Amino acid sequence: MPYLTRIFLLIAIFMLPTSMAAAQAREPLCRTVSHRGGEFAVCTVDLRQHQVRLFWRGADGQAFGSFSRLLDSPEGAGLVFAMNAGMYDEALAPVGLYVEGAQEMKRVNTAAGPGNFHMKPNGIFYVRGQQAGVMETGRYVRQKVRADFATQSGPMLVIDGKIHPKISEQGTSRKIRNGVGVRGRNVAVFAISNQPVTFHEFASLFRDELGCSNALFLDGSISSLYSPELNRRDGLLPLGPIIGILPRR
């Protein structure tokens, strides 16, 4: 092999990882995924490249309540996508654990009650540095996790690779649903159905299509997404806490 050819070949080999990294960096965060005859908007976030934050109230002490108000605020500058972050009450306050900026603003809720939130086990999505997790509430409490951001909702969709035992494949209730799962320690996967789906269809999306061994239901019916990549800025009912994604600086 001629000397110059060998030189060019070596340069190409050394540049390959950089070129691959650049290509990966240009990949869209959000895409449309088909599963069991339905379509879902799926946004995949590597926390080594992006920040995952929670937003509830602005500087005036009032809940943001919408993507538009958050985007118009200093806190929301630079958001690349956002999603409603779990269940809330009539005052737009979270009904379970809520941690923002390492400050616990609402305590964990282990009470029994009606509705999806209380379909035990429910769970917590949390962020700590460049790591994300989804964990059953009881386990989260026992392990005394110190999170930078955390939101509690329910039910769990996938628990250690298995669909929640109370989610039946024969279930007939169909709603627009959104949730979050994790892959490894650094990747969070957010999904929202583009049409009404059953709990089981939604849970199986995370387990079978998105490769998430643990996933958490965030909400239904009011589920909303802001994604410029998908040309979406949903403006449904007033929202409680919001998950927002920012580039990591």
N, C-alpha and C positions, 0 to 999 in steps of 0.2 A: 504494500500500500504506500503510495507516494507520501512524502513527509507532510506537505501542506494538507493533503486529504485527512491524515491522521489528526492534525491540529484542529481542523474544522470539526471533525467528528467529536473530539474531546470537548471542544467548546459547546457543541450542541448538547452533549450529555450533561455537562455541568449546568447548562441553562434550563434543562428540562424541568427540574423541580420548581424553579422560579416561575416558569411559564405555566405549569399546572396550577400552582398556587394562585397566580393572577387570574387564570380562567375560572377557578373555583370562586374567587372573590367576586367575579362578575355574575355568577349564577344568581337568579332571582331568589329572594327569600320566600315568596309566595307563589303557589302554582295550584292548578286544578287537578284533583285526583279522582278517578272513577273507582267505585267499589260497590259491589252487589247491586248494580243497576243505578246507583245514585252518584251524584257529584258533590265534591267537598272542596272548599278552599283550605289549603294546607300551607302553613308558614313554618319553616324550619330555621331555628336560630342556634348558632354556635356562640356560646357565651364568651369564647375567647376573642370573638370579633365584634360582638354586639352586647350592649347592656340591656338587661330585662328589668324594668322598673314597674312599680305600682303607683297609681295616682288616684287620690280620692277627693281631697279638698284643696282649693287654691289659697292664695295669700289672704283672701277675704274670709276664709273659714267656711265658705260654702262649697258644696260638692260640685265638681266640674259638670257632671250630669250629661255630658255629650262629648263626642270627639271634636266637634267644631270649637267648643269653648276651651278644651284642653289644647288644641292646636294653636289657638289664638293667644295662649298664655306663654310667659317665659319658660315655664316648666315643660311645655310640650314642644318647644322649638326643636326641630330636627328629627321628629318622630318618623320612623320608616314604616311602621304599622302599629295598630292597636286593636284591642279586643276587650269586651266586657270581662271582668275578672272574678265573677262569682256572685252569689246570691246576696240580696240586700233588702232592707225594709222600706217602709213608705217614706222615711226620711233620707233615703239613698245611703244609709249606713250599712256596712257589712254585718251579716248576722252571725258570723263566726270570727275566728282568729284573723286579725289583719295587722301586718307589720309593714311599716314603710320607713326606709332609711334607718333600719335597725331599731326603730321605736315601735313598741307594741301599742297600737291604738285601740284595738278591740281584743278581748280575751278569747281564748279557745272555748268553743261551745261543744260540750259533751252531753247535753241534755237529750232526752228522748222526745219525739214529737212527730207530727205528720209531715208529709211531703218529701221531695227528693233529698233535701239537705239531710234529713234524719234517717235516710235509708242506710243503716250501718252495715259495714264500715264506710264512713265518709272519709275525707282526706284533706291534705294540705299540699298545695304547690308552693315551693319556697326557692329562694335564690340566696346563695352565699358566695360572694366574690364572683368567680367565673364558673361556679358550679350551680346546677339546678337539680331539684328532686321533687318527686311526688310520693307521699308517704301516708299511710293510714294515720288518722288522727291520734289514736291511742299510742301507736309506736312513736310518732313525732313527740308526744308529750313525755313518754318514758325516756327517750334519747336526749331530751332537753336540747333540741336543735337551736342554735343561735343563728337566726336568719337575718339577712339584710332586708329582704322583702318576703312576705308570705300572705297567702289568702286561703281560707278554708271554704270548702264547698262539698257537695255530695250528690250522688254517691260516688265512690270509686268506680271507675269503669273496668280497669284491668288491675289485678293484684298479683304481682310476681308471675306474670305470664298467663294468668287465668282470669276469665271474665267474672265479674262480681256474681256471687252465688244467687242473688235475688233478681238478677237480670235474665229474664226468660227469652229464649229464642222464639217462643210463641207469642210474645208480647205484641199488641196491636196498636198501642198509642204512638202516634207519629207527630213529631214536632221539629221545628228548626232547632238544632242543638249545637253547642260548642263546648270544647274541652281542651285539655292540655296533657301531653305525655312527655316522657323523657327517654332519651337513648344515651346510655352511659352516664357520665357525670357532667358533660359540658354542653349537651344538645337538648333543647326544649322544642317540642313539636306542638303547634297550635292548630286546631282544626275547627271548622264550622260547616255544617251541611248547607248545601244550596237549595234544598227542598226538605220537607218533613221526612224524618227517618225514625225508626224505632230505636230504643235504647240498645238493643242487641246489635243492630246494624252499625250503630255508632261505636260501640265498644269494640266490635270486631275490626273496624277500620284501624284503630290504634294497635290492636294486637297483631292482626294478620297483614295489614298493608303498610303500616308505618313503623313496625318493629319496636313498639314501646312495651316494655315489660310492666310498667306501671303508668296508669293514666287516670285522670280525674275529670268528672263532669263539672262544667262551670255553670251552665244555665240552659234553659230552653225558652222558646217563643220570643224572648227579647234579645236573643243572641245577635251580636253585632260585630262588624269588622270594618276597620279602616285600613285600606291597602291601595296605595297609588299604583302598584304593579298590576293589580287586578281591577283598577278603575272603580274602587268601592269606597264610599264614605257613608255607611249606614246611619240613618238618623231616626231610629225607632223610639220607643218609650225612653224617658230619662234614665240614664245609667247610674249605677252606684260606682264602686271601684273599677278602675280601668287598668289593664296591662298595656304598657307601652314599650316599644323597642327603639333604642337609639344606637347609632354607631359607637363603638368603643374608641375612645381617644387615647 
